[in-house]
Amino acid sequence: MQHRFRLNTIASLFVAGSATLAPHVFAAEAAAPANGQLMDTVVVSGSRIAHPSQEVPASIDVVDSARIQDGQIRVNASEALAAVPGLVVQNRQNYAQDLQISSRGFGARSAFGVRGVKLISDGIPASMPDGQGQAATFNLDTAERIEVLRGPFSAIYGNHSGGVIQLFSKDGQNPPSVELNVVGGSYGTNKVDLTAQGQAGGIGYVLDGSRFRTDGFRDHSSATREQAFGKITVKPNADSKLTIVANSLHQGNTQDPLGATWATFARDPRAGETDASDTQNPKRTLAERYNTRKSIDHQQIGATYEQSFGDDRLHVMVYGGNRDVIQYQAFTKGFQAPPSHSGGVVDFQREFYGIDTNWLHVNQLAGGKLSTTIGIDYGRSSDDRTGYENYIGNTFGVKGKLRRDEQNVVSSLDPYIQTEWQSGPWLLSAGVRYSKMKVAVDDHYLSNGNDSGSLEFSHTTPVLGLLYKLTPSVNVYASAARGFEAPTLNELFYSGTGGGFNYQLKPATSTNLEAGIKARIANNTHVNAAVFQIKTNDELVVDKSSGGRTSYRNAGKTLRQGMEVSLDSNLPYGFTAKVALTSLHAVYDQAFGSVREGSRLPGVPSANLFAELAWKDKLDRFCAALESVASNQVYAEDSNIEKPAPGYTVFNARFNAKQNVGNWRFKEFARLNNLFDKTYVGSVIVGDSNKRYYEAAPGRNWLLGVSAQYSF
């Protein structure tokens, strides 16, 4: 009854809000000023061809630079992506494990990092060839926009494309400028960022460096993050463009607070779980005793080159980089590990590279324009991976004896073709991609047996979409696709018996259907609505999760059915409104083990809502906004027996100001999150064997920021 009440409450809020806004929206139709009009945003995701978002037969949203940067600390993509329907993006208050991102339920099972959703930055993958990505590598300080693609058309991006999130950074422009941003807030949080941009001799440049530091809301959750970013754009001639992008991320000794049981969360949301085996008095938490932490060094560089030949175009992208990680887990000494167990310290050095090249050809066919893209995408990563005990004698949280030593190589090769025909009110888009992923393990630690071996996964993912313009301001569309999600390298590392590599996992395959409508009302309101259904076979689910080590299994069939509605409106007197509502019925469609048919997928709320009312003065000097974020309860394990994380509704407020004085531009903001100091679970760790599922969200907290920009 609680779940149903919460869903009905959210739906009622949406209906009531729409009814309240509607009279104002339609009343403003005749009187709306030109500067109150909403313009269609041009996107490239999905079709790989620039289109107004209203003319793409897919669910796609654009988050602009104002929402990404104004009134935000610009550390976590969750700050901006909360306003996108279909997405659940959770800041876990744990910088050792990154964000949790799921798209229509894909990716919700991830214990750390991003899986099931493809991440791309400036056309260069932020996801590895196996499908795992890190949203922390996104540089939000220089972002111009983020495109979020959901539904069938995500499949054209291949493996792990339950959704696609693409960040595009700004190009350097004249006049040159230098900008300093300083932000401080609750829990010892602060960030300093310096950006320089401009053009010199026809070469555009953007340079950015930042340092973020926080003591953390939860006990044992302090973090320091240093990022650097550089972008160079060159136009050798009027028909070509070369872009070079480099970025780096350094996180040293980022503390991992781990999860908590419900009893601990209810007693103190900030507390960690006590280690019952600790001999000290008072007993320390597991995080404190084992000093759970992670250090990350990530560097990447990539280049894209485009050459136009009339309407035709050649596109080439190459990239490469390295990523070093060492992680200390709470894997207790008292556990009688089998000889094949890899210990409580993970240490790996990764090198990766790839290339994507495609050719776009445009011609006329049957009275319409036919655009066809043919390409091939290749990626490779190689890990030198070792594992160690996390103790020496009675000293815990240190690197002990070697327990694992191997090389893991993952490669992917994906040829694809995509074509689009447009004539009058019709737009037909179709594509097909063949994905092949290979995994090879070379075991060098043979005292516990030889774990060497290889796996190969392959699948063909066809996509078909049709859009029809009912009127100049109303479009309807339908699309369908077959999807493919192979297990990531991290999902293959451990078998359910606690041993080594899991060679038994199979990829999940899905059938994805969607229909929707995109409408523009009175030139000042956009309304998008979509319904969808996704049926998946061999869904990858958590088998066991304990001490930072998670194993997976395949689990029959799942069903996802849902609805997304978004509304953006410019209202009279400088007001704007935004609503994003998602309803998602995500269940196991087939029983397995102790899990009954109809059980809800863990980590996936059945409904969530974002709503915002904002105001800006005519001279664009001041801006204020009130936000609301609501979510239904979330189950943390497959059987739905354990207590779910309860639903919640929180409110946030922000205020922005700006001034121009000669060549100077100053900006200030104040932000207050969780206005009513609600205690709630912000995210869950799916399937934790010790029932430490719950990760608390912060209470009432604040941010203050100032920036100064000088233009030359």
C-alpha positions in Angstrom: 0.0 0.0 0.0 2.9 2.4 0.8 4.3 1.9 -2.7 1.0 2.5 -4.4 0.3 5.6 -2.3 3.6 7.1 -3.2 3.1 6.5 -6.9 -0.3 8.0 -6.9 0.9 10.9 -4.9 3.6 11.7 -7.4 1.2 11.3 -10.3 -1.3 13.6 -8.6 1.4 16.2 -8.0 2.2 16.1 -11.7 -1.4 16.4 -12.8 -2.1 19.2 -10.3 1.0 21.0 -11.4 0.1 20.7 -15.1 -3.4 21.9 -14.4 -2.0 24.9 -12.5 0.4 25.8 -15.2 -1.8 25.2 -18.2 -4.1 28.3 -17.9 -1.0 30.6 -17.6 0.7 28.9 -20.6 -2.3 29.2 -22.9 -3.2 32.7 -21.7 0.3 33.8 -22.5 0.1 32.5 -26.1 -0.9 35.7 -27.7 1.1 38.0 -25.5 4.3 36.0 -25.2 7.3 38.2 -26.2 9.8 37.0 -28.7 12.4 36.5 -26.0 10.0 34.2 -24.2 10.0 31.7 -27.0 11.6 28.3 -26.6 13.8 27.3 -29.5 14.4 23.7 -30.7 17.8 22.5 -29.6 20.0 20.8 -32.3 21.3 17.4 -31.3 23.6 14.8 -33.0 23.0 11.8 -30.7 21.0 8.9 -32.2 21.2 9.8 -35.9 24.8 11.1 -36.0 23.3 13.9 -38.1 22.5 17.3 -36.7 18.7 17.6 -36.2 16.4 19.7 -34.0 15.6 17.4 -31.0 11.9 17.6 -31.9 12.7 15.9 -35.2 14.5 12.8 -33.9 12.4 9.6 -33.5 13.8 9.0 -30.0 13.7 10.2 -26.5 16.5 12.7 -26.2 17.0 15.6 -23.8 19.6 18.4 -23.8 21.0 19.9 -20.6 22.4 23.3 -21.4 25.4 25.0 -19.9 23.2 27.2 -17.6 21.8 24.1 -15.9 25.2 22.5 -15.7 27.1 25.4 -14.3 25.0 28.1 -12.8 24.4 27.6 -9.1 26.3 24.3 -9.0 29.7 23.2 -7.7 30.2 21.3 -11.0 31.7 18.1 -9.5 29.0 15.5 -10.1 27.0 15.0 -13.2 24.0 14.2 -10.9 23.7 18.0 -10.3 22.5 18.6 -13.8 21.0 15.2 -14.9 18.4 15.1 -12.2 16.2 17.1 -14.6 16.2 14.4 -17.3 13.2 11.9 -17.3 14.1 8.2 -17.5 17.4 8.7 -15.7 18.2 8.0 -12.1 21.5 9.6 -11.2 22.5 9.3 -7.6 25.4 11.0 -5.8 26.3 8.2 -3.4 28.3 10.5 -1.1 31.1 8.2 -1.9 33.8 9.5 -4.3 35.6 6.1 -4.1 32.7 4.5 -6.1 31.5 7.3 -8.4 27.9 8.0 -9.3 25.1 5.5 -9.8 23.5 6.1 -13.2 20.6 4.1 -14.7 18.6 4.7 -17.8 15.1 3.1 -17.8 16.5 0.6 -15.3 19.7 -0.3 -17.2 22.8 0.1 -15.0 21.0 0.1 -11.7 22.8 -3.1 -10.5 26.2 -1.4 -10.7 28.1 -1.5 -7.3 30.5 1.1 -8.6 31.2 3.0 -11.8 28.7 3.2 -14.7 27.5 0.1 -16.6 24.6 -0.4 -19.0 24.9 3.3 -20.1 27.4 4.6 -22.7 29.4 7.6 -21.7 31.0 9.9 -24.4 32.8 13.2 -24.0 33.5 15.4 -27.1 32.9 12.3 -29.3 35.5 10.3 -27.4 34.4 7.3 -25.3 34.4 7.7 -21.5 33.4 4.0 -21.4 35.9 1.2 -21.8 35.5 -1.5 -24.5 33.8 -3.8 -22.0 31.1 -1.2 -21.3 32.2 0.2 -17.9 32.6 4.0 -17.6 33.4 6.6 -15.0 31.3 9.8 -15.0 34.0 11.4 -12.8 36.1 11.9 -16.0 33.5 14.4 -17.3 34.8 18.0 -17.0 31.7 20.0 -16.1 33.5 23.3 -15.8 33.9 23.5 -19.6 30.7 21.8 -20.6 28.5 23.5 -23.3 25.7 20.9 -23.2 24.9 17.3 -22.4 22.8 15.1 -24.7 20.9 12.2 -23.0 19.5 9.5 -25.4 17.2 6.8 -24.1 15.3 4.0 -25.7 15.8 1.9 -28.9 18.1 4.3 -30.7 20.7 3.9 -27.9 21.4 0.4 -29.4 23.1 1.9 -32.4 26.0 2.7 -30.0 26.4 -1.1 -29.4 27.3 -3.0 -26.3 26.1 -1.5 -22.9 23.9 1.2 -24.6 20.8 1.1 -22.4 21.2 4.8 -22.7 23.8 7.3 -24.0 25.1 10.3 -22.2 27.2 12.7 -24.3 29.0 15.7 -23.0 30.1 18.5 -25.4 32.6 21.1 -24.2 32.8 24.6 -25.5 35.2 25.7 -28.2 37.6 28.6 -27.6 36.2 31.9 -28.9 37.2 35.5 -29.1 37.6 37.6 -27.1 40.0 35.6 -24.9 39.1 35.4 -21.3 40.3 34.1 -17.9 37.8 33.0 -15.2 38.3 32.1 -11.6 35.6 30.2 -9.7 35.6 29.6 -5.9 32.9 27.5 -4.1 32.6 26.5 -0.5 29.9 24.7 1.5 28.8 22.2 4.1 31.0 19.3 5.4 34.3 21.1 4.6 33.5 21.2 0.9 35.4 23.5 -1.4 36.5 23.9 -5.0 38.7 26.2 -6.9 38.6 26.3 -10.7 40.6 28.3 -13.2 39.7 28.5 -16.9 41.3 30.2 -19.9 39.9 30.3 -23.4 40.2 32.1 -26.6 41.6 32.0 -30.2 45.1 32.8 -31.4 46.1 32.6 -35.1 42.9 30.7 -36.0 43.4 28.1 -33.3 40.8 27.9 -30.5 41.8 26.8 -27.1 40.2 26.0 -23.7 42.3 25.2 -20.7 40.9 24.3 -17.3 42.2 23.1 -13.9 40.4 22.5 -10.7 40.8 21.1 -7.2 37.9 19.8 -5.1 38.0 18.8 -1.5 35.4 17.6 1.0 35.3 16.0 4.4 32.2 14.2 3.3 28.7 13.9 4.8 29.2 10.3 5.9 31.8 9.1 8.3 35.1 8.1 6.6 34.1 9.8 3.2 36.6 12.5 2.7 37.9 13.0 -0.9 40.2 15.2 -2.9 39.8 15.4 -6.7 42.1 17.2 -9.1 41.1 17.6 -12.7 42.8 19.2 -15.8 41.3 19.7 -19.2 42.6 21.0 -22.5 40.9 21.4 -25.9 42.3 22.8 -29.2 40.3 23.3 -32.3 41.8 24.0 -35.7 40.2 24.6 -39.1 42.7 23.8 -41.8 40.3 25.0 -44.4 36.6 26.0 -44.7 35.5 22.3 -45.0 37.5 20.6 -42.3 38.0 20.8 -38.5 40.5 19.1 -36.2 39.7 18.9 -32.4 42.2 17.6 -29.8 41.0 17.0 -26.3 43.1 15.9 -23.3 42.0 15.4 -19.7 43.3 14.0 -16.4 41.8 13.0 -13.1 43.6 12.4 -9.9 42.0 11.2 -6.6 44.4 10.3 -3.9 43.3 8.1 -0.9 39.6 8.8 -1.4 37.9 7.3 1.6 35.1 4.7 1.1 32.4 4.8 3.9 30.8 1.5 2.7 27.2 0.8 3.2 25.1 0.4 6.4 22.4 -1.9 7.6 19.0 -0.5 8.2 19.4 -0.5 12.0 22.6 1.6 11.7 21.1 4.0 9.2 18.0 4.5 11.5 20.3 5.1 14.5 22.7 7.5 12.7 22.6 8.1 8.9 26.2 9.3 8.9 27.6 6.3 10.7 29.4 3.3 9.3 28.9 -0.3 10.2 30.7 -1.4 13.4 33.2 -4.3 13.0 32.0 -6.8 15.5 35.4 -8.6 15.5 37.4 -5.5 16.5 39.3 -5.9 19.8 39.4 -2.2 20.5 36.9 -0.5 22.8 34.9 1.2 21.5 34.8 -0.9 18.4 35.7 0.8 15.1 33.7 0.7 12.0 34.8 -1.6 9.1 35.7 1.4 7.1 37.9 2.8 9.9 39.5 -0.5 10.9 40.5 -1.5 7.3 40.9 2.2 6.2 38.8 1.5 3.0 39.9 3.8 0.3 40.7 4.2 -3.4 43.3 6.1 -5.4 42.8 6.9 -9.1 45.1 8.4 -11.8 43.4 8.7 -15.2 44.8 10.4 -18.3 43.3 10.4 -21.7 43.8 12.2 -25.0 41.8 12.0 -28.2 41.4 13.7 -31.6 38.6 14.0 -34.0 38.9 15.1 -37.6 36.0 16.0 -40.0 36.3 16.7 -43.7 33.3 17.7 -45.8 33.0 17.0 -49.4 29.9 19.0 -50.3 27.1 17.2 -48.4 29.3 14.1 -47.8 31.6 13.9 -44.8 34.5 11.9 -43.4 34.8 11.5 -39.7 37.8 10.0 -37.9 38.3 9.7 -34.1 41.3 8.2 -32.3 42.0 8.1 -28.5 44.2 6.6 -25.9 45.0 6.7 -22.3 45.9 5.0 -19.0 44.2 4.5 -15.7 45.9 3.3 -12.5 43.7 2.3 -9.5 44.5 0.9 -6.1 41.6 0.0 -3.8 41.6 -1.2 -0.2 38.5 -3.2 0.7 36.9 -4.3 4.0 37.6 -8.0 3.3 38.2 -9.2 6.9 41.2 -11.2 8.0 39.0 -13.7 9.8 37.4 -14.9 6.6 38.8 -18.3 5.6 39.5 -17.4 2.0 39.9 -20.3 -0.5 43.3 -20.5 -2.1 41.8 -18.9 -5.3 40.6 -15.8 -3.5 42.3 -12.6 -4.7 42.6 -10.8 -1.3 41.3 -7.4 -0.1 43.5 -5.0 -2.1 42.9 -4.4 -5.8 45.8 -2.9 -7.8 45.7 -2.5 -11.6 47.3 -0.4 -14.3 45.3 0.0 -17.5 46.2 1.1 -21.0 43.5 1.7 -23.5 43.0 3.1 -27.0 40.6 3.0 -29.9 39.5 4.4 -33.3 36.1 5.2 -34.9 35.9 6.2 -38.5 32.8 6.7 -40.6 31.7 8.1 -43.9 28.4 10.0 -44.5 26.9 10.0 -48.0 23.9 12.2 -49.0 21.9 11.8 -52.1 18.3 12.1 -53.3 15.9 9.1 -53.4 12.2 8.9 -54.2 11.7 12.7 -53.8 13.5 12.8 -50.4 16.9 13.2 -48.9 18.8 9.9 -48.1 21.7 10.2 -45.6 23.8 7.0 -45.0 26.6 6.6 -42.5 29.0 3.6 -42.7 31.6 3.1 -40.1 33.7 0.9 -37.9 34.5 1.2 -34.2 37.5 -0.5 -32.5 38.6 -0.3 -28.9 41.1 -2.2 -26.7 42.1 -2.1 -23.0 44.8 -4.1 -21.2 45.0 -4.4 -17.5 48.0 -5.6 -15.4 46.0 -6.6 -12.4 47.2 -7.8 -9.0 45.5 -8.6 -5.7 46.9 -8.6 -2.2 45.8 -9.4 1.3 44.8 -6.2 3.2 46.7 -6.9 6.3 50.2 -7.7 7.6 50.0 -9.5 10.9 47.6 -7.5 13.0 48.0 -4.3 11.0 45.0 -3.8 8.8 44.4 -1.6 5.7 47.8 -2.2 4.2 49.1 -4.1 1.2 50.0 -7.7 2.3 50.8 -10.9 0.5 50.2 -11.3 -3.2 47.0 -13.3 -4.0 46.4 -12.5 -7.7 48.6 -11.6 -10.7 47.2 -11.6 -14.2 46.8 -9.6 -17.4 43.3 -8.9 -18.7 42.8 -7.8 -22.3 39.4 -6.7 -23.7 38.8 -5.7 -27.3 35.8 -4.8 -29.3 35.2 -4.5 -33.0 31.9 -3.0 -34.3 31.1 -2.3 -37.9 27.8 -0.3 -38.3 25.6 1.3 -40.9 22.8 3.9 -40.4 20.6 5.5 -42.9 17.9 8.1 -42.8 15.3 9.2 -45.4 13.4 12.4 -45.0 10.7 13.7 -47.3 7.9 16.1 -46.4 6.4 15.2 -43.0 8.1 11.8 -42.9 11.4 10.8 -41.5 12.5 7.2 -41.6 15.7 6.1 -39.8 17.2 2.6 -39.7 20.6 1.1 -38.7 22.4 -2.1 -37.8 25.5 -2.7 -35.7 27.4 -5.9 -35.3 29.3 -6.0 -31.9 32.0 -8.4 -31.0 33.8 -8.3 -27.7 36.7 -10.5 -26.7 38.1 -11.1 -23.2 41.5 -12.8 -22.6 43.0 -13.7 -19.2 46.7 -14.5 -18.8 47.1 -15.8 -15.2 50.7 -15.3 -13.8 49.9 -16.5 -10.2 49.8 -20.2 -10.6 50.1 -21.5 -7.0 46.3 -21.5 -6.8 45.7 -23.0 -10.2 45.7 -21.6 -13.7 42.8 -19.2 -14.3 43.8 -18.3 -17.9 41.2 -18.4 -20.6 39.2 -16.4 -23.0 35.6 -15.4 -23.8 33.9 -14.0 -26.9 30.5 -12.3 -27.1 28.8 -11.0 -30.2 25.4 -9.7 -31.2 23.7 -7.8 -34.1 21.6 -4.8 -33.0 19.1 -3.5 -35.6 17.3 -0.2 -35.0 14.3 1.2 -36.8 12.4 4.5 -36.2 9.7 6.5 -37.9 8.6 10.1 -37.3 5.6 11.9 -38.7 4.9 15.7 -38.5 1.2 15.9 -37.7 1.4 19.7 -37.7 4.4 22.2 -37.8 4.4 22.0 -34.0 3.4 18.4 -33.2 5.4 15.3 -34.1 4.7 11.6 -33.4 7.2 8.8 -33.6 7.7 5.1 -33.0 11.0 3.1 -32.8 12.2 -0.4 -32.1 15.6 -2.1 -31.6 17.4 -5.2 -30.3 19.9 -4.5 -27.5 23.0 -6.2 -26.3 24.8 -6.0 -22.9 27.9 -8.2 -22.3 29.3 -8.7 -18.8 32.0 -6.1 -18.0 35.4 -7.1 -16.9 34.6 -6.3 -13.3 31.5 -8.5 -13.5 33.6 -11.4 -14.8 36.3 -11.1 -12.1 34.7 -13.2 -9.4 32.6 -16.4 -9.5 29.8 -17.0 -6.9 32.0 -19.6 -5.1 34.6 -16.9 -4.2 37.0 -18.2 -6.7 38.6 -16.6 -9.7 37.4 -15.5 -13.1 33.7 -16.3 -14.0 33.6 -17.9 -17.4 30.0 -18.9 -17.1 28.3 -15.5 -17.7 26.4 -14.8 -20.8 25.4 -11.4 -22.3 21.9 -10.1 -21.8 19.8 -9.4 -24.9 16.8 -7.1 -25.1 13.9 -6.1 -27.3 13.1 -2.4 -27.0 9.9 -0.6 -28.2 8.9 3.0 -27.9 6.3 5.4 -29.1 6.0 9.1 -28.3 4.8 12.6 -29.1 6.7 15.9 -29.2 4.7 19.1 -29.1 5.4 22.8 -29.1 2.6 24.9 -27.6 2.3 28.6 -28.3 6.0 28.8 -29.0 6.8 29.0 -25.3 6.1 25.5 -24.1 7.6 22.1 -25.1 5.9 18.9 -24.0 7.4 15.5 -24.8 5.8 12.2 -23.8 6.9 8.6 -24.5 5.8 5.1 -23.5 8.1 2.1 -23.8 8.6 -1.6 -23.2 11.8 -3.5 -22.8 12.0 -7.3 -22.6 15.3 -8.8 -21.6 16.7 -12.3 -21.7 19.6 -13.5 -19.5 19.5 -10.4 -17.4 22.8 -9.9 -15.5 22.1 -9.7 -11.7 24.1 -9.7 -8.5 24.8 -13.1 -7.2 26.8 -12.2 -4.1 28.3 -9.0 -2.8 30.5 -8.7 0.2 33.6 -6.8 1.3 33.7 -4.7 -1.9 33.7 -7.9 -4.0 30.6 -8.6 -6.2 29.9 -11.6 -8.3 27.1 -11.9 -10.9 24.9 -14.5 -12.6 22.3 -14.6 -15.4 18.7 -14.6 -14.3 16.1 -15.4 -17.0 13.7 -12.7 -18.2 12.9 -9.2 -17.1 10.2 -6.7 -18.2 10.4 -2.9 -18.1 7.3 -0.9 -19.0 7.0 2.8 -18.4 6.2 6.4 -19.3 8.2 9.6 -19.5 6.8 13.1 -19.6 8.7 16.3 -19.7 7.5 19.9 -19.8 9.5 23.1 -20.4 7.7 26.4 -20.4 8.5 30.1 -20.5 5.8 31.9 -18.4 5.0 35.6 -18.1 7.0 38.0 -15.9 10.3 36.1 -16.2 9.1 32.8 -14.8 10.0 29.4 -16.3 8.8 25.9 -15.3 10.3 22.5 -15.8 8.8 19.1 -15.0 10.2 15.7 -15.7 8.2 12.6 -14.6 9.1 8.9 -15.0 6.9 5.9 -14.2 8.7 2.6 -14.5 7.4 -0.9 -13.9 10.6 -3.0 -13.8 10.2 -6.6 -12.7 11.5 -10.1 -13.1 9.3 -11.8 -15.7 10.5 -15.2 -14.8 11.2 -16.8 -11.4 14.8 -17.9 -10.6 16.2 -19.3 -7.4 14.3 -17.8 -4.4 13.2 -14.8 -6.6 9.5 -14.9 -7.5 8.1 -13.8 -10.8 6.9 -10.2 -10.5 9.6 -9.2 -8.1 10.9 -5.7 -8.7 14.3 -5.0 -10.1 16.6 -3.7 -7.3 18.0 -0.2 -7.5 15.1 1.0 -9.7 12.3 3.3 -8.3 8.9 2.8 -9.8 8.4 6.6 -10.2 10.5 9.7 -9.8 9.8 13.4 -10.4 11.8 16.6 -10.9 10.0 19.9 -10.8 11.4 23.5 -10.9 9.9 27.0 -10.9 12.5 29.6 -11.7 12.5 33.4 -12.2 14.9 35.8 -14.0 14.7 39.6 -14.2 14.5 41.3 -17.6 18.2 42.5 -17.5 19.4 39.0 -16.7 21.1 40.2 -13.4 19.3 38.0 -10.9 17.8 34.5 -11.0 16.1 32.4 -8.3 14.6 28.9 -8.4 12.8 26.3 -6.3 13.4 22.7 -7.1 11.7 19.5 -6.0 13.0 15.9 -6.4 10.8 12.9 -5.5 11.3 9.2 -5.8 9.4 6.0 -4.9 10.9 3.4 -2.7 13.8 1.3 -4.0 14.4 -2.4 -3.3 18.0 -3.4 -2.6 17.9 -7.1 -3.5 16.2 -9.4 -6.0 13.7 -11.2 -3.6 12.3 -7.9 -2.3 12.2 -9.4 1.2 14.6 -6.9 2.8 13.3 -3.5 3.8 13.4 -1.2 0.7 14.9 2.3 0.9 11.7 4.4 1.5 10.5 7.0 -1.0 11.2 10.6 -0.4 10.6 14.2 -1.5 13.1 17.0 -1.0 13.2 20.6 -2.0 16.2 22.8 -3.0 16.6 26.5 -3.6 19.2 28.6 -5.4 19.9 32.3 -6.1 22.2 33.7 -8.8 23.5 37.2 -9.5 25.8 38.7 -12.1 27.4 42.0 -12.8 29.3 43.5 -15.7 31.9 46.2 -15.1 34.0 47.1 -18.1 35.9 44.0 -19.2 35.0 42.2 -15.9 32.1 39.9 -15.3 31.2 38.8 -11.8 28.9 36.0 -10.7 27.7 34.9 -7.3 25.4 32.1 -6.2 23.9 30.6 -3.1 22.3 27.2 -2.9 20.4 25.4 -0.1 19.7 21.7 -0.7 17.2 19.6 1.3 15.5 22.7 2.7 13.4 20.7 5.3 16.4 18.6 6.5 14.8 15.3 5.5 16.5 12.1 6.5 16.5 9.6 3.6 18.5 6.9 1.8 20.1 8.5 -1.3 21.3 5.2 -2.9 21.5 1.5 -2.3 24.2 -1.1 -2.8 22.4 -3.9 -4.7 22.6 -7.4 -3.3 25.1 -6.9 -0.4 25.4 -10.2 1.3 25.9 -8.6 4.7 22.7 -6.5 4.2 24.7 -3.2 4.3 22.6 -1.9 1.5 21.9 1.7 2.5 23.8 4.9 1.7 22.5 8.0 3.4 21.9 11.3 1.6 22.9 14.6 3.3 20.6 16.6 5.5 20.2 20.3 4.9 23.4 21.6 3.3 24.6 24.8 1.6 26.9 26.0 -1.1 28.2 29.6 -1.8 30.1 30.4 -5.0 31.8 33.5 -6.6 33.5 33.9 -9.9 35.4 36.6 -11.7 36.0 36.6 -15.5 38.2 39.1 -17.4 37.9 39.4 -21.2 40.9 40.8 -23.1 
